[in-house]
Amino acid sequence: MANREVHVFERSGIAALSDLQSHESKAIYSLLEKEQREFLIKEDHFRTSEYKWPRDPLHTWSRIWEYPNTYHHLKQWRDSRKNTEAALHGVDLGSGVTFFPFSVARLGYRVTCVDIDPIVSVDLPKAVRIIDHGPGQVDSRLCDNSNLPFVDGEVDAVYCVSVLEYIPDFENTIEKVFRVLKPVGLFILTIDLDSCGYLDIGVNQ
């Protein structure tokens, strides 16, 4: 019996250049590029000069793969729960202020953006007022390094895109994620692997 071909987003590990050229990857990437472009057109209305993170994250580092991969899994998770009346509660961990939670909200999620940077709680509410994100919702919560601002088992899904490798004691952060997730919750984690030895998460870890 022939082996079933594995979907390009159903594999764990480092993406190959050929994966980026796959139909699945290119289709989602094209959609997200459009949505980020629409987001950036309006950024003068919500972006403050104190914001220090990349304004164009989709084209930064390996996020050209990480965002489409994350979007794919969140969409599948949402589609598998079509009979769920309430919006699934998703958490963008280390969100910054980007287009992506708005893309996730358009899938039907209630997205809570969580970050330690106070500027996120200033800029994001402004963006929420002017960026279309129906049928879902987008809000934010400020957190510190001690805990995530949710009760046990509160959220359906957590995604963390290129953030964990910059968090000291990242193992503890993962424990916190599983505390706030429901028992059948979804956790999507992507990281930039450090090949130069500057960060704790590298190719040998």
Backbone torsions as a table, in degrees:
resi	resn	phi	psi	omega
1	MET	NA	130.4	-176.7
2	ALA	-68.6	144.9	177.1
3	ASN	-69.2	137.5	177.5
4	ARG	-70.5	133.5	177.7
5	GLU	-66.7	130.2	-178.0
6	VAL	-83.7	130.9	178.1
7	HIS	-57.8	143.0	-174.1
8	VAL	-57.3	-30.2	-179.7
9	PHE	-94.6	2.6	-178.0
10	GLU	-97.6	11.8	178.3
11	ARG	-109.6	145.2	173.9
12	SER	-96.5	151.9	177.1
13	GLY	119.8	-165.5	-176.8
14	ILE	-82.4	134.1	179.5
15	ALA	-75.6	142.0	172.9
16	ALA	-87.7	161.0	177.4
17	LEU	-59.9	-33.5	178.8
18	SER	-65.2	-30.1	177.4
19	ASP	-63.9	-38.2	179.6
20	LEU	-65.0	-24.4	-178.7
21	GLN	-93.6	1.1	179.8
22	SER	-67.9	155.4	-180.0
23	HIS	-60.0	-42.3	-177.1
24	GLU	-62.8	-45.7	-178.2
25	SER	-67.0	-45.3	-177.1
26	LYS	-65.4	-35.3	-179.2
27	ALA	-66.3	-46.5	-179.7
28	ILE	-70.2	-39.7	-180.0
29	TYR	-60.3	-41.4	178.9
30	SER	-62.4	-42.1	177.4
31	LEU	-62.3	-46.3	-178.1
32	LEU	-68.5	-34.7	175.6
33	GLU	-60.2	-43.6	178.3
34	LYS	-61.7	-44.3	-176.6
35	GLU	-71.1	-35.5	176.0
36	GLN	-68.0	-38.8	179.2
37	ARG	-61.0	-42.8	178.3
38	GLU	-65.6	-35.3	177.9
39	PHE	-65.8	-46.5	-176.1
40	LEU	-70.0	-27.4	177.4
41	ILE	-58.9	-30.6	-175.5
42	LYS	-101.5	5.5	-170.8
43	GLU	-66.7	-23.2	177.3
44	ASP	-62.8	-18.9	-178.5
45	HIS	-87.3	-11.0	-179.3
46	PHE	-137.0	-16.7	-173.7
47	ARG	-86.0	124.9	176.6
48	THR	-94.5	159.9	-177.1
49	SER	-67.5	-19.6	-179.5
50	GLU	-76.6	-11.8	-178.6
51	TYR	-67.0	124.5	-170.6
52	LYS	-112.4	1.2	-175.5
53	TRP	-96.3	165.1	-178.9
54	PRO	-56.8	132.0	178.6
55	ARG	-84.3	-18.4	-177.1
56	ASP	-122.2	63.9	-171.3
57	PRO	-66.9	-27.2	-177.5
58	LEU	-61.3	-28.7	-179.5
59	HIS	-104.1	20.3	-177.3
60	THR	-106.7	126.0	175.5
61	TRP	53.5	-135.5	-176.2
62	SER	-90.6	14.6	-178.5
63	ARG	-72.5	-13.3	172.7
64	ILE	-61.2	-21.5	174.5
65	TRP	-101.9	-40.2	-172.4
66	GLU	-65.0	-42.5	179.8
67	TYR	-66.2	-49.8	176.7
68	PRO	-59.2	-38.6	179.2
69	ASN	-63.0	-46.5	179.2
70	THR	-63.5	-43.7	179.4
71	TYR	-60.0	-43.3	179.4
72	HIS	-57.0	-48.2	-176.2
73	HIS	-70.4	-36.2	176.6
74	LEU	-66.0	-38.7	178.3
75	LYS	-66.3	-43.8	178.1
76	GLN	-60.3	-42.8	-179.7
77	TRP	-62.4	-43.9	177.9
78	ARG	-64.4	-46.2	-177.7
79	ASP	-63.8	-30.9	-179.4
80	SER	-75.4	-7.8	-179.4
81	ARG	-123.6	40.7	-178.5
82	LYS	-61.4	-26.7	-178.4
83	ASN	-83.1	-2.6	177.7
84	THR	-77.7	119.3	-175.6
85	GLU	-71.5	-44.6	-178.2
86	ALA	-76.6	148.4	176.1
87	ALA	-65.4	137.9	176.2
88	LEU	-68.7	138.6	-179.7
89	HIS	-92.3	113.8	178.3
90	GLY	-111.4	149.7	179.7
91	VAL	-120.3	126.6	173.2
92	ASP	-95.2	100.9	-173.7
93	LEU	-85.5	118.8	-174.8
94	GLY	74.8	45.7	-165.3
95	SER	-68.7	-35.7	-164.6
96	GLY	61.6	-159.6	175.1
97	VAL	-122.3	94.7	-176.5
98	THR	-129.3	175.1	177.4
99	PHE	-68.4	-24.1	-162.4
100	PHE	-65.3	-44.3	178.5
101	PRO	-60.1	-26.7	177.6
102	PHE	-72.1	-36.4	174.4
103	SER	-64.2	-40.8	179.5
104	VAL	-67.6	-39.1	178.2
105	ALA	-62.6	-33.3	178.7
106	ARG	-67.0	-18.0	173.9
107	LEU	-79.2	-10.0	179.6
108	GLY	110.6	7.8	179.5
109	TYR	-84.8	151.8	163.2
110	ARG	-96.3	106.1	-171.1
111	VAL	-99.9	126.8	171.9
112	THR	-107.4	118.5	178.1
113	CYS	-86.1	128.2	-177.1
114	VAL	-121.5	129.9	-179.9
115	ASP	-154.3	157.6	176.5
116	ILE	-90.1	-10.6	-177.6
117	ASP	-84.3	116.6	-178.3
118	PRO	-59.0	-25.0	-177.6
119	ILE	-65.4	-24.7	178.0
120	VAL	-63.2	-39.7	-179.7
121	SER	-74.2	-8.9	174.9
122	VAL	-92.5	-49.4	-174.4
123	ASP	-78.4	-38.8	-173.5
124	LEU	-63.2	-45.3	178.1
125	PRO	-58.3	-32.7	176.6
126	LYS	-66.1	-42.1	179.2
127	ALA	-65.1	-38.5	-179.6
128	VAL	-58.2	-34.2	-177.0
129	ARG	-73.2	-21.2	-174.1
130	ILE	-121.1	-9.7	179.9
131	ILE	-101.6	122.8	178.6
132	ASP	-63.0	133.2	179.6
133	HIS	-148.1	19.5	176.8
134	GLY	-71.0	152.7	11.0
135	PRO	-88.5	1.7	-178.1
136	GLY	-87.9	-165.6	-179.3
137	GLN	-136.6	155.9	175.8
138	VAL	-133.3	129.7	172.3
139	ASP	-141.8	-176.1	-177.0
140	SER	-143.2	155.2	173.5
141	ARG	-139.9	134.8	176.2
142	LEU	-83.6	140.1	177.8
143	CYS	-129.8	166.6	172.5
144	ASP	-116.0	-172.8	-176.7
145	ASN	-79.4	-5.3	-173.9
146	SER	-88.9	-28.5	-175.2
147	ASN	-162.7	166.5	171.2
148	LEU	-98.1	139.9	-171.6
149	PRO	-80.9	56.4	178.5
150	PHE	-142.4	153.3	175.1
151	VAL	-80.6	166.6	-179.9
152	ASP	-57.9	132.9	175.7
153	GLY	64.9	28.1	-175.6
154	GLU	-82.3	-31.6	-168.1
155	VAL	-112.9	154.3	-178.7
156	ASP	-87.5	-34.9	-175.1
157	ALA	-148.1	143.0	173.4
158	VAL	-127.3	131.7	172.0
159	TYR	-126.2	144.3	-174.4
160	CYS	-139.3	106.8	-172.9
161	VAL	-106.6	111.2	175.5
162	SER	53.6	47.0	179.3
163	VAL	-125.2	-41.7	-170.0
164	LEU	-57.4	-34.1	-176.8
165	GLU	-68.1	-12.7	179.1
166	TYR	-101.6	2.1	-177.4
167	ILE	-99.0	120.9	173.6
168	PRO	-61.0	143.9	179.6
169	ASP	56.2	53.3	-175.2
170	PHE	-65.7	-23.5	176.9
171	GLU	-60.8	-38.7	179.0
172	ASN	-65.9	-35.2	177.6
173	THR	-63.8	-40.3	178.6
174	ILE	-63.7	-39.1	176.3
175	GLU	-60.5	-39.9	179.1
176	LYS	-65.5	-38.0	178.5
177	VAL	-60.0	-46.6	-177.5
178	PHE	-71.1	-21.3	173.8
179	ARG	-66.3	-42.1	-174.3
180	VAL	-86.1	-15.7	179.6
181	LEU	-75.2	146.3	169.7
182	LYS	-66.4	159.6	-176.7
183	PRO	-56.1	-31.0	177.8
184	VAL	-109.1	29.0	-178.0
185	GLY	-73.8	168.6	-178.4
186	LEU	-112.0	132.1	175.4
187	PHE	-123.6	119.2	178.5
188	ILE	-112.9	122.4	-177.0
189	LEU	-127.0	125.1	171.7
190	THR	-126.5	148.3	-179.0
191	ILE	-141.0	155.3	167.3
192	ASP	-86.6	119.6	176.0
193	LEU	-78.6	128.0	-179.7
194	ASP	-87.7	116.7	-179.9
195	SER	-96.1	0.5	-175.1
196	CYS	-107.4	-8.7	177.4
197	GLY	88.1	15.5	-179.1
198	TYR	-86.7	-24.6	-176.1
199	LEU	-117.9	165.0	-177.2
200	ASP	-73.8	-24.8	-178.4
201	ILE	-101.9	105.1	-178.4
202	GLY	-127.5	-171.2	-174.9
203	VAL	-69.1	-18.2	-178.4
204	ASN	-95.7	-5.5	-178.0
205	GLN	-83.5	NA	NA
